Amino acid sequence: MHDRKNHPSNDSSNGVTRPSLPPPAFITTQADGVTLAIKLQPRASKNEIGESLGCQLRVKVTAAPVDSAANEALLHLLAETLDHPRSKMELIRGHTARQKIVKIYGITAAAIAQRLVGE
C-alpha cells in the first residue's frame, strides 16, 4: 500500500508544497496589471461567470448591449466575484464586440485564477 502522508500531491499542511501552476490561458500578466480575455454573452437569463473556452473566459450578463450596459454589468460582475474594486478595472478592447479584454490593476494573476476557476 502507498503511504498517503508523504505523497507529493498533498497540500502544504503536511509540509509538502505544490508547484505553482501557470494561470489559465485567458489570463495574461502585464507589467502594470493583469488582463482577461472574455467572451461576453449579453441578454442572458442570469449574470454568471462560466467556463474557459480555450483562451477566453465565457461570461453571461442580463444587460443588453446598449449604451455600454453589458460592459458595465461585466465589470461589476468581475468586481463582485474577485472582491476587488470596480475602479481598478478597465475595458481596454472590445467595447462593441463580444470578445473583450479587461485589465485589472492591483491583484495577481494567481489570485484571479483562484477566485474565478478555483486553481
VEXFIBA-680963 format. One record per residue: residue number from 0; residue in one letter; z, y, x of N, C-alpha, C, O in turn. Coordinates in steps of 0.001 Angstrom, whole numbers, plus 500000, padded with zeros to 6 digits. Example, Ala and Ser with C-alpha at 12.3 -4.5 7.8 and 13.67 -1.06 7.14 Angstrom:
BEGIN
<rec num="0" residu="A" n_up="507800" n_north="494310" n_east="513190" ca_up="507800" ca_north="495500" ca_east="512300" c_up="507800" c_north="496700" c_east="513200" o_up="508465" o_north="496681" o_east="514236"/>
<rec num="1" residu="S" n_up="507080" n_north="497750" n_east="512850" ca_up="507140" ca_north="498940" ca_east="513670" c_up="507870" c_north="500030" c_east="512900" o_up="508039" o_north="501138" o_east="513409"/>
//
This chain:
BEGIN
<rec num="0" residu="M" n_up="500000" n_north="498817" n_east="500829" ca_up="500000" ca_north="500000" ca_east="500000" c_up="500000" c_north="501251" c_east="500876" o_up="500495" o_north="501237" o_east="502003"/>
<rec num="1" residu="H" n_up="499447" n_north="502307" n_east="500347" ca_up="499397" ca_north="503566" ca_east="501083" c_up="500681" c_north="504332" c_east="500870" o_up="501284" o_north="504273" o_east="499799"/>
<rec num="2" residu="D" n_up="501090" n_north="505043" n_east="501885" ca_up="502264" ca_north="505903" ca_east="501791" c_up="501803" c_north="507270" c_east="501298" o_up="501210" o_north="508023" o_east="502070"/>
<rec num="3" residu="R" n_up="502059" n_north="507615" n_east="500032" ca_up="501565" ca_north="508844" ca_east="499424" c_up="502232" c_north="510084" c_east="499994" o_up="501668" o_north="511175" o_east="499911"/>
<rec num="4" residu="K" n_up="503444" n_north="509941" n_east="500583" ca_up="504137" ca_north="511115" ca_east="501115" c_up="503362" c_north="511773" c_east="502248" o_up="503382" o_north="512997" o_east="502383"/>
<rec num="5" residu="N" n_up="502697" n_north="510994" n_east="503045" ca_up="502013" ca_north="511536" ca_east="504206" c_up="500511" c_north="511660" c_east="504019" o_up="499772" o_north="511826" o_east="504989"/>
<rec num="6" residu="H" n_up="500068" n_north="511581" n_east="502804" ca_up="498639" ca_north="511699" ca_east="502528" c_up="498200" c_north="513145" c_east="502734" o_up="498877" o_north="514052" o_east="502249"/>
<rec num="7" residu="P" n_up="497086" n_north="513399" n_east="503437" ca_up="496676" ca_north="514762" ca_east="503756" c_up="496319" c_north="515624" c_east="502557" o_up="496269" o_north="516847" o_east="502687"/>
<rec num="8" residu="S" n_up="496071" n_north="515032" n_east="501393" ca_up="495721" ca_north="515864" ca_east="500244" c_up="496950" c_north="516392" c_east="499516" o_up="496818" o_north="517169" o_east="498571"/>
<rec num="9" residu="N" n_up="498143" n_north="515982" n_east="499942" ca_up="499343" ca_north="516505" ca_east="499306" c_up="499492" c_north="517988" c_east="499599" o_up="498920" o_north="518499" o_east="500562"/>
<rec num="10" residu="D" n_up="500259" n_north="518674" n_east="498771" ca_up="500368" ca_north="520111" ca_east="498926" c_up="501390" c_north="520498" c_east="499992" o_up="502009" o_north="519638" o_east="500619"/>
<rec num="11" residu="S" n_up="501555" n_north="521809" n_east="500187" ca_up="502406" ca_north="522313" ca_east="501254" c_up="503891" c_north="522068" c_east="500989" o_up="504704" o_north="522278" o_east="501890"/>
<rec num="12" residu="S" n_up="504273" n_north="521635" n_east="499793" ca_up="505686" ca_north="521355" ca_east="499535" c_up="506161" c_north="520155" c_east="500345" o_up="507363" o_north="519973" o_east="500539"/>
<rec num="13" residu="N" n_up="505227" n_north="519336" n_east="500819" ca_up="505567" ca_north="518205" ca_east="501669" c_up="505365" c_north="518522" c_east="503143" o_up="505425" o_north="517625" o_east="503983"/>
<rec num="14" residu="G" n_up="505128" n_north="519782" n_east="503462" ca_up="504923" ca_north="520176" ca_east="504835" c_up="503488" c_north="520054" c_east="505303" o_up="503194" o_north="520331" o_east="506466"/>
<rec num="15" residu="V" n_up="502588" n_north="519646" n_east="504423" ca_up="501178" ca_north="519495" ca_east="504766" c_up="500410" c_north="520591" c_east="504049" o_up="500558" o_north="520774" o_east="502841"/>
<rec num="16" residu="T" n_up="499592" n_north="521316" n_east="504792" ca_up="498802" ca_north="522372" ca_east="504158" c_up="497355" c_north="521933" c_east="504059" o_up="496828" o_north="521252" o_east="504939"/>
<rec num="17" residu="R" n_up="496730" n_north="522337" n_east="502973" ca_up="495316" ca_north="522030" ca_east="502768" c_up="494474" c_north="523089" c_east="503448" o_up="494869" o_north="524254" o_east="503509"/>
<rec num="18" residu="P" n_up="493324" n_north="522701" n_east="503957" ca_up="492431" ca_north="523726" ca_east="504493" c_up="491926" c_north="524587" c_east="503343" o_up="491713" o_north="524090" o_east="502238"/>
<rec num="19" residu="S" n_up="491734" n_north="525883" n_east="503602" ca_up="491273" ca_north="526753" ca_east="502534" c_up="489799" c_north="526472" c_east="502260" o_up="488996" o_north="526310" o_east="503179"/>
<rec num="20" residu="L" n_up="489475" n_north="526421" n_east="501000" ca_up="488108" ca_north="526147" ca_east="500578" c_up="487320" c_north="527448" c_east="500540" o_up="487901" o_north="528507" o_east="500302"/>
<rec num="21" residu="P" n_up="486024" n_north="527394" n_east="500767" ca_up="485230" ca_north="528613" ca_east="500626" c_up="485216" c_north="529028" c_east="499155" o_up="485348" o_north="528182" o_east="498270"/>
<rec num="22" residu="P" n_up="485056" n_north="530325" n_east="498891" ca_up="485021" ca_north="530762" ca_east="497491" c_up="483790" c_north="530218" c_east="496783" o_up="482818" o_north="529840" o_east="497437"/>
<rec num="23" residu="P" n_up="483819" n_north="530172" n_east="495457" ca_up="482640" ca_north="529726" ca_east="494701" c_up="481427" c_north="530603" c_east="495020" o_up="481575" o_north="531723" o_east="495508"/>
<rec num="24" residu="A" n_up="480249" n_north="530094" n_east="494745" ca_up="479001" ca_north="530782" ca_east="495099" c_up="478845" c_north="532136" c_east="494421" o_up="478121" o_north="532989" o_east="494936"/>
<rec num="25" residu="F" n_up="479497" n_north="532364" n_east="493288" ca_up="479344" ca_north="533636" ca_east="492590" c_up="480241" c_north="534740" c_east="493165" o_up="480150" o_north="535888" o_east="492729"/>
<rec num="26" residu="I" n_up="481096" n_north="534415" n_east="494127" ca_up="481984" ca_north="535386" ca_east="494760" c_up="481494" c_north="535659" c_east="496176" o_up="481261" o_north="534732" o_east="496951"/>
<rec num="27" residu="T" n_up="481337" n_north="536947" n_east="496510" ca_up="480923" ca_north="537352" ca_east="497850" c_up="481909" c_north="538378" c_east="498392" o_up="482213" o_north="539368" o_east="497726"/>
<rec num="28" residu="T" n_up="482399" n_north="538143" n_east="499589" ca_up="483316" ca_north="539094" ca_east="500221" c_up="482512" c_north="540178" c_east="500918" o_up="481603" o_north="539883" o_east="501695"/>
<rec num="29" residu="Q" n_up="482842" n_north="541419" n_east="500643" ca_up="482217" ca_north="542584" ca_east="501267" c_up="483261" c_north="543265" c_east="502164" o_up="484440" o_north="542917" o_east="502116"/>
<rec num="30" residu="A" n_up="482835" n_north="544217" n_east="502966" ca_up="483755" ca_north="544929" ca_east="503851" c_up="484798" c_north="545726" c_east="503053" o_up="485945" o_north="545850" o_east="503482"/>
<rec num="31" residu="D" n_up="484403" n_north="546260" n_east="501904" ca_up="485305" ca_north="547109" ca_east="501136" c_up="485731" c_north="546508" c_east="499799" o_up="486329" o_north="547207" o_east="498981"/>
<rec num="32" residu="G" n_up="485443" n_north="545249" n_east="499559" ca_up="485840" ca_north="544626" ca_east="498299" c_up="485186" c_north="543266" c_east="498136" o_up="484721" o_north="542656" o_east="499098"/>
<rec num="33" residu="V" n_up="485163" n_north="542812" n_east="496902" ca_up="484605" ca_north="541505" ca_east="496574" c_up="483615" c_north="541709" c_east="495434" o_up="483894" o_north="542460" o_east="494499"/>
<rec num="34" residu="T" n_up="482466" n_north="541048" n_east="495501" ca_up="481508" ca_north="541150" ca_east="494404" c_up="481425" c_north="539832" c_east="493652" o_up="481576" o_north="538753" o_east="494226"/>
<rec num="35" residu="L" n_up="481184" n_north="539948" n_east="492357" ca_up="481000" ca_north="538797" ca_east="491486" c_up="479605" c_north="538874" c_east="490887" o_up="479197" o_north="539920" o_east="490383"/>
<rec num="36" residu="A" n_up="478881" n_north="537776" n_east="490941" ca_up="477576" ca_north="537668" ca_east="490277" c_up="477834" c_north="537053" c_east="488908" o_up="478385" o_north="535957" o_east="488804"/>
<rec num="37" residu="I" n_up="477433" n_north="537763" n_east="487863" ca_up="477784" ca_north="537374" ca_east="486493" c_up="476543" c_north="537307" c_east="485623" o_up="475639" o_north="538135" o_east="485736"/>
<rec num="38" residu="K" n_up="476516" n_north="536312" n_east="484758" ca_up="475517" ca_north="536256" ca_east="483691" c_up="476281" c_north="536532" c_east="482403" o_up="477121" o_north="535734" o_east="481987"/>
<rec num="39" residu="L" n_up="475987" n_north="537658" n_east="481779" ca_up="476728" ca_north="538120" ca_east="480602" c_up="475992" c_north="537752" c_east="479327" o_up="474780" o_north="537937" o_east="479213"/>
<rec num="40" residu="Q" n_up="476744" n_north="537228" n_east="478370" ca_up="476199" ca_north="536960" ca_east="477041" c_up="476894" c_north="537882" c_east="476051" o_up="478042" o_north="537632" o_east="475683"/>
<rec num="41" residu="P" n_up="476224" n_north="538946" n_east="475612" ca_up="476810" ca_north="539827" ca_east="474600" c_up="476727" c_north="539198" c_east="473214" o_up="476036" o_north="538197" o_east="473022"/>
<rec num="42" residu="R" n_up="477424" n_north="539781" n_east="472259" ca_up="477437" ca_north="539339" ca_east="470857" c_up="477879" c_north="537882" c_east="470701" o_up="477382" o_north="537175" o_east="469825"/>
<rec num="43" residu="A" n_up="478800" n_north="537435" n_east="471538" ca_up="479327" ca_north="536075" ca_east="471435" c_up="480400" c_north="536034" c_east="470348" o_up="480827" o_north="537076" o_east="469852"/>
<rec num="44" residu="S" n_up="480827" n_north="534844" n_east="469986" ca_up="481847" ca_north="534714" ca_east="468943" c_up="483235" c_north="535105" c_east="469436" o_up="484096" o_north="535470" o_east="468636"/>
<rec num="45" residu="K" n_up="483460" n_north="535031" n_east="470759" ca_up="484740" ca_north="535472" ca_east="471325" c_up="484538" c_north="535850" c_east="472783" o_up="483568" o_north="535437" o_east="473419"/>
<rec num="46" residu="N" n_up="485470" n_north="536644" n_east="473302" ca_up="485453" ca_north="537022" ca_east="474711" c_up="486007" c_north="535868" c_east="475526" o_up="487114" o_north="535394" o_east="475271"/>
<rec num="47" residu="E" n_up="485231" n_north="535415" n_east="476515" ca_up="485731" ca_north="534336" ca_east="477359" c_up="484944" c_north="534259" c_east="478661" o_up="483767" o_north="534612" o_east="478734"/>
<rec num="48" residu="I" n_up="485643" n_north="533786" n_east="479682" ca_up="485017" ca_north="533532" ca_east="480966" c_up="484723" c_north="532050" c_east="481008" o_up="485618" o_north="531218" o_east="480862"/>
<rec num="49" residu="G" n_up="483464" n_north="531733" n_east="481209" ca_up="483033" ca_north="530346" ca_east="481177" c_up="482966" c_north="529731" c_east="482563" o_up="483710" o_north="530102" o_east="483471"/>
<rec num="50" residu="E" n_up="482062" n_north="528792" n_east="482698" ca_up="481915" ca_north="528051" ca_east="483941" c_up="480872" c_north="528703" c_east="484830" o_up="480094" o_north="529553" o_east="484397"/>
<rec num="51" residu="S" n_up="480880" n_north="528286" n_east="486065" ca_up="479900" ca_north="528752" ca_east="487026" c_up="478546" c_north="528121" c_east="486718" o_up="478445" o_north="526922" o_east="486458"/>
<rec num="52" residu="L" n_up="477517" n_north="528950" n_east="486753" ca_up="476142" ca_north="528483" ca_east="486594" c_up="475464" c_north="528607" c_east="487956" o_up="474623" o_north="529484" o_east="488157"/>
<rec num="53" residu="G" n_up="475822" n_north="527752" n_east="488869" ca_up="475300" ca_north="527852" ca_east="490226" c_up="475890" c_north="529049" c_east="490939" o_up="477072" o_north="529054" o_east="491284"/>
<rec num="54" residu="C" n_up="475068" n_north="530067" n_east="491164" ca_up="475555" ca_north="531242" ca_east="491887" c_up="475944" c_north="532384" c_east="490951" o_up="476057" o_north="533526" o_east="491399"/>
<rec num="55" residu="Q" n_up="476149" n_north="532108" n_east="489674" ca_up="476596" ca_north="533116" ca_east="488721" c_up="477731" c_north="532556" c_east="487871" o_up="477803" o_north="531355" o_east="487608"/>
<rec num="56" residu="L" n_up="478611" n_north="533454" n_east="487451" ca_up="479696" ca_north="533100" ca_east="486549" c_up="479275" c_north="533496" c_east="485142" o_up="478863" o_north="534634" o_east="484918"/>
<rec num="57" residu="R" n_up="479373" n_north="532576" n_east="484197" ca_up="479000" ca_north="532877" ca_east="482815" c_up="480188" c_north="533553" c_east="482113" o_up="481310" o_north="533048" o_east="482139"/>
<rec num="58" residu="V" n_up="479918" n_north="534695" n_east="481492" ca_up="480940" ca_north="535439" ca_east="480759" c_up="480365" c_north="535806" c_east="479398" o_up="479220" o_north="536247" o_east="479289"/>
<rec num="59" residu="K" n_up="481179" n_north="535616" n_east="478359" ca_up="480771" ca_north="535963" ca_east="476999" c_up="481667" c_north="537078" c_east="476479" o_up="482881" o_north="537057" o_east="476679"/>
<rec num="60" residu="V" n_up="481058" n_north="538053" n_east="475809" ca_up="481810" ca_north="539131" ca_east="475170" c_up="481291" c_north="539332" c_east="473753" o_up="480124" o_north="539065" o_east="473468"/>
<rec num="61" residu="T" n_up="482157" n_north="539800" n_east="472873" ca_up="481770" ca_north="540015" ca_east="471481" c_up="481003" c_north="541316" c_east="471291" o_up="480302" o_north="541472" o_east="470291"/>
<rec num="62" residu="A" n_up="481118" n_north="542242" n_east="472216" ca_up="480475" ca_north="543550" ca_east="472092" c_up="478957" c_north="543422" c_east="472176" o_up="478421" o_north="542530" o_east="472834"/>
<rec num="63" residu="A" n_up="478292" n_north="544330" n_east="471497" ca_up="476829" ca_north="544393" ca_east="471542" c_up="476398" c_north="545182" c_east="472778" o_up="477151" o_north="546020" o_east="473274"/>
<rec num="64" residu="P" n_up="475195" n_north="544919" n_east="473273" ca_up="474716" ca_north="545648" ca_east="474448" c_up="474168" c_north="547033" c_east="474086" o_up="473016" o_north="547352" o_east="474379"/>
<rec num="65" residu="V" n_up="475004" n_north="547841" n_east="473449" ca_up="474615" ca_north="549172" ca_east="473012" c_up="475588" c_north="550173" c_east="473615" o_up="476801" o_north="549976" o_east="473548"/>
<rec num="66" residu="D" n_up="475070" n_north="551242" n_east="474201" ca_up="475895" ca_north="552293" ca_east="474806" c_up="476924" c_north="551729" c_east="475787" o_up="478065" o_north="552190" o_east="475819"/>
<rec num="67" residu="S" n_up="476537" n_north="550759" n_east="476569" ca_up="477388" ca_north="550145" ca_east="477605" c_up="478630" c_north="549447" c_east="477058" o_up="479565" o_north="549177" o_east="477812"/>
<rec num="68" residu="A" n_up="478655" n_north="549153" n_east="475767" ca_up="479830" ca_north="548497" ca_east="475175" c_up="480052" c_north="547112" c_east="475775" o_up="481193" o_north="546746" o_east="476059"/>
<rec num="69" residu="A" n_up="478999" n_north="546341" n_east="475972" ca_up="479148" ca_north="545000" ca_east="476547" c_up="479608" c_north="545084" c_east="478000" o_up="480416" o_north="544268" o_east="478442"/>
<rec num="70" residu="N" n_up="479099" n_north="546068" n_east="478746" ca_up="479536" ca_north="546239" ca_east="480134" c_up="481021" c_north="546575" c_east="480211" o_up="481750" o_north="546028" o_east="481038"/>
<rec num="71" residu="E" n_up="481454" n_north="547471" n_east="479349" ca_up="482880" ca_north="547831" ca_east="479336" c_up="483743" c_north="546650" c_east="478911" o_up="484821" o_north="546435" o_east="479465"/>
<rec num="72" residu="A" n_up="483273" n_north="545888" n_east="477932" ca_up="484012" ca_north="544702" ca_east="477498" c_up="484130" c_north="543705" c_east="478644" o_up="485178" o_north="543084" o_east="478824"/>
<rec num="73" residu="L" n_up="483063" n_north="543550" n_east="479415" ca_up="483085" ca_north="542670" ca_east="480583" c_up="484145" c_north="543117" c_east="481583" o_up="484950" o_north="542307" o_east="482041"/>
<rec num="74" residu="L" n_up="484145" n_north="544398" n_east="481921" ca_up="485101" ca_north="544907" ca_east="482909" c_up="486539" c_north="544800" c_east="482417" o_up="487438" o_north="544489" o_east="483199"/>
<rec num="75" residu="H" n_up="486764" n_north="545053" n_east="481134" ca_up="488116" ca_north="544917" ca_east="480588" c_up="488564" c_north="543452" c_east="480567" o_up="489728" o_north="543163" o_east="480842"/>
<rec num="76" residu="L" n_up="487664" n_north="542535" n_east="480248" ca_up="487999" ca_north="541116" ca_east="480264" c_up="488346" c_north="540658" c_east="481679" o_up="489311" o_north="539918" o_east="481874"/>
<rec num="77" residu="L" n_up="487564" n_north="541095" n_east="482665" ca_up="487869" ca_north="540749" ca_east="484052" c_up="489210" c_north="541326" c_east="484488" o_up="490000" o_north="540643" o_east="485140"/>
<rec num="78" residu="A" n_up="489470" n_north="542583" n_east="484128" ca_up="490735" ca_north="543218" ca_east="484495" c_up="491917" c_north="542454" c_east="483906" o_up="492923" o_north="542237" o_east="484581"/>
<rec num="79" residu="E" n_up="491791" n_north="542053" n_east="482659" ca_up="492861" ca_north="541307" ca_east="481994" c_up="493043" c_north="539926" c_east="482620" o_up="494170" o_north="539499" o_east="482868"/>
<rec num="80" residu="T" n_up="491945" n_north="539235" n_east="482872" ca_up="492009" ca_north="537882" ca_east="483427" c_up="492550" c_north="537873" c_east="484849" o_up="493331" o_north="536997" o_east="485221"/>
<rec num="81" residu="L" n_up="492128" n_north="538857" n_east="485643" ca_up="492559" ca_north="538922" ca_east="487041" c_up="493899" c_north="539630" c_east="487209" o_up="494468" o_north="539632" o_east="488301"/>
<rec num="82" residu="D" n_up="494406" n_north="540232" n_east="486128" ca_up="495634" ca_north="541038" ca_east="486194" c_up="495480" c_north="542084" c_east="487300" o_up="496330" o_north="542228" o_east="488179"/>
<rec num="83" residu="H" n_up="494377" n_north="542795" n_east="487218" ca_up="494006" ca_north="543790" ca_east="488224" c_up="493511" c_north="545032" c_east="487477" o_up="492858" o_north="544891" o_east="486444"/>
<rec num="84" residu="P" n_up="493800" n_north="546240" n_east="487965" ca_up="493424" ca_north="547453" ca_east="487222" c_up="491922" c_north="547591" c_east="487008" o_up="491131" o_north="547325" o_east="487913"/>
<rec num="85" residu="R" n_up="491540" n_north="548004" n_east="485822" ca_up="490136" ca_north="548253" ca_east="485480" c_up="489571" c_north="549339" c_east="486390" o_up="488383" o_north="549318" o_east="486712"/>
<rec num="86" residu="S" n_up="490407" n_north="550286" n_east="486808" ca_up="489955" ca_north="551382" ca_east="487666" c_up="489531" c_north="550910" c_east="489057" o_up="488910" o_north="551668" o_east="489802"/>
<rec num="87" residu="K" n_up="489858" n_north="549667" n_east="489413" ca_up="489489" ca_north="549110" ca_east="490716" c_up="488244" c_north="548220" c_east="490615" o_up="487967" o_north="547424" o_east="491512"/>
<rec num="88" residu="M" n_up="487500" n_north="548365" n_east="489515" ca_up="486297" ca_north="547567" ca_east="489289" c_up="485146" c_north="548479" c_east="488928" o_up="485320" o_north="549498" o_east="488258"/>
<rec num="89" residu="E" n_up="483958" n_north="548094" n_east="489386" ca_up="482779" ca_north="548875" ca_east="489010" c_up="481563" c_north="547968" c_east="488893" o_up="481384" o_north="547019" o_east="489656"/>
<rec num="90" residu="L" n_up="480754" n_north="548291" n_east="487931" ca_up="479482" ca_north="547588" ca_east="487746" c_up="478492" c_north="548251" c_east="488679" o_up="478160" o_north="549423" o_east="488503"/>
<rec num="91" residu="I" n_up="478010" n_north="547506" n_east="489684" ca_up="477123" ca_north="548129" ca_east="490664" c_up="475652" c_north="547770" c_east="490463" o_up="474773" o_north="548446" o_east="490998"/>
<rec num="92" residu="R" n_up="475375" n_north="546707" n_east="489691" ca_up="473985" ca_north="546336" ca_east="489424" c_up="473903" c_north="545625" c_east="488083" o_up="474799" o_north="544865" o_east="487716"/>
<rec num="93" residu="G" n_up="472814" n_north="545881" n_east="487350" ca_up="472578" ca_north="545174" ca_east="486097" c_up="473073" c_north="545897" c_east="484867" o_up="473478" o_north="545260" o_east="483894"/>
<rec num="94" residu="H" n_up="473047" n_north="547211" n_east="484895" ca_up="473551" ca_north="547982" ca_east="483754" c_up="472837" c_north="547653" c_east="482447" o_up="473443" o_north="547734" o_east="481378"/>
<rec num="95" residu="T" n_up="471561" n_north="547285" n_east="482516" ca_up="470813" ca_north="546965" ca_east="481295" c_up="470303" c_north="545533" c_east="481289" o_up="469478" o_north="545186" o_east="480443"/>
<rec num="96" residu="A" n_up="470763" n_north="544700" n_east="482197" ca_up="470311" ca_north="543311" ca_east="482281" c_up="471483" c_north="542363" c_east="482039" o_up="472640" o_north="542779" o_east="482086"/>
<rec num="97" residu="R" n_up="471190" n_north="541113" n_east="481785" ca_up="472249" ca_north="540124" ca_east="481610" c_up="472860" c_north="539700" c_east="482937" o_up="474040" o_north="539354" o_east="483000"/>
<rec num="98" residu="Q" n_up="472061" n_north="539728" n_east="483996" ca_up="472566" ca_north="539401" ca_east="485324" c_up="473187" c_north="540664" c_east="485915" o_up="472527" o_north="541696" o_east="486032"/>
<rec num="99" residu="K" n_up="474459" n_north="540569" n_east="486284" ca_up="475202" ca_north="541739" ca_east="486738" c_up="475937" c_north="541442" c_east="488032" o_up="476255" o_north="540293" o_east="488339"/>
<rec num="100" residu="I" n_up="476202" n_north="542503" n_east="488784" ca_up="477046" ca_north="542428" ca_east="489971" c_up="478204" c_north="543393" c_east="489749" o_up="478001" o_north="544587" o_east="489526"/>
<rec num="101" residu="V" n_up="479419" n_north="542858" n_east="489816" ca_up="480625" ca_north="543663" ca_east="489653" c_up="481349" c_north="543681" c_east="490989" o_up="481541" o_north="542637" o_east="491611"/>
<rec num="102" residu="K" n_up="481751" n_north="544865" n_east="491429" ca_up="482518" ca_north="544991" ca_east="492666" c_up="483973" c_north="545260" c_east="492303" o_up="484280" o_north="546088" o_east="491445"/>
<rec num="103" residu="I" n_up="484860" n_north="544533" n_east="492983" ca_up="486294" ca_north="544656" ca_east="492728" c_up="486968" c_north="545015" c_east="494040" o_up="486741" o_north="544369" o_east="495063"/>
<rec num="104" residu="Y" n_up="487794" n_north="546042" n_east="494006" ca_up="488486" ca_north="546531" ca_east="495185" c_up="489960" c_north="546135" c_east="495138" o_up="490559" o_north="546059" o_east="494066"/>
<rec num="105" residu="G" n_up="490532" n_north="545883" n_east="496312" ca_up="491978" ca_north="545678" ca_east="496412" c_up="492466" c_north="544291" c_east="496031" o_up="493639" o_north="544139" o_east="495688"/>
<rec num="106" residu="I" n_up="491628" n_north="543290" n_east="496078" ca_up="492024" ca_north="541915" ca_east="495772" c_up="491154" c_north="540993" c_east="496629" o_up="489998" o_north="541311" o_east="496911"/>
<rec num="107" residu="T" n_up="491699" n_north="539881" n_east="497031" ca_up="490961" ca_north="538963" ca_east="497897" c_up="490073" c_north="538023" c_east="497088" o_up="490301" o_north="537795" o_east="495900"/>
<rec num="108" residu="A" n_up="489067" n_north="537490" n_east="497750" ca_up="488186" ca_north="536507" ca_east="497117" c_up="488969" c_north="535270" c_east="496708" o_up="488699" o_north="534680" o_east="495661"/>
<rec num="109" residu="A" n_up="489936" n_north="534873" n_east="497524" ca_up="490750" ca_north="533697" ca_east="497208" c_up="491572" c_north="533919" c_east="495943" o_up="491700" o_north="533012" o_east="495120"/>
<rec num="110" residu="A" n_up="492125" n_north="535111" n_east="495783" ca_up="492914" ca_north="535412" ca_east="494584" c_up="492029" c_north="535420" c_east="493342" o_up="492432" o_north="534938" o_east="492284"/>
<rec num="111" residu="I" n_up="490832" n_north="535964" n_east="493472" ca_up="489899" ca_north="535966" ca_east="492349" c_up="489513" c_north="534536" c_east="491977" o_up="489539" o_north="534171" o_east="490802"/>
<rec num="112" residu="A" n_up="489160" n_north="533738" n_east="492962" ca_up="488782" ca_north="532342" ca_east="492697" c_up="489905" c_north="531595" c_east="492026" o_up="489669" o_north="530837" o_east="491085"/>
<rec num="113" residu="Q" n_up="491113" n_north="531793" n_east="492486" ca_up="492267" ca_north="531081" ca_east="491915" c_up="492480" c_north="531467" c_east="490452" o_up="492802" o_north="530609" o_east="489630"/>
<rec num="114" residu="R" n_up="492306" n_north="532743" n_east="490120" ca_up="492540" ca_north="533193" ca_east="488752" c_up="491380" c_north="532881" c_east="487818" o_up="491588" o_north="532682" o_east="486621"/>
<rec num="115" residu="L" n_up="490168" n_north="532836" n_east="488347" ca_up="489011" ca_north="532574" ca_east="487492" c_up="488713" c_north="531105" c_east="487312" o_up="488358" o_north="530672" o_east="486216"/>
<rec num="116" residu="V" n_up="488853" n_north="530328" n_east="488379" ca_up="488484" ca_north="528909" ca_east="488296" c_up="489600" c_north="527967" c_east="488744" o_up="489410" o_north="526751" o_east="488775"/>
<rec num="117" residu="G" n_up="490759" n_north="528520" n_east="489092" ca_up="491897" ca_north="527682" ca_east="489437" c_up="491791" c_north="526951" c_east="490752" o_up="492354" o_north="525865" o_east="490886"/>
<rec num="118" residu="E" n_up="491085" n_north="527504" n_east="491737" ca_up="490976" ca_north="526859" ca_east="493059" c_up="492162" c_north="527197" c_east="493917" o_up="492246" o_north="526747" o_east="495060"/>
//
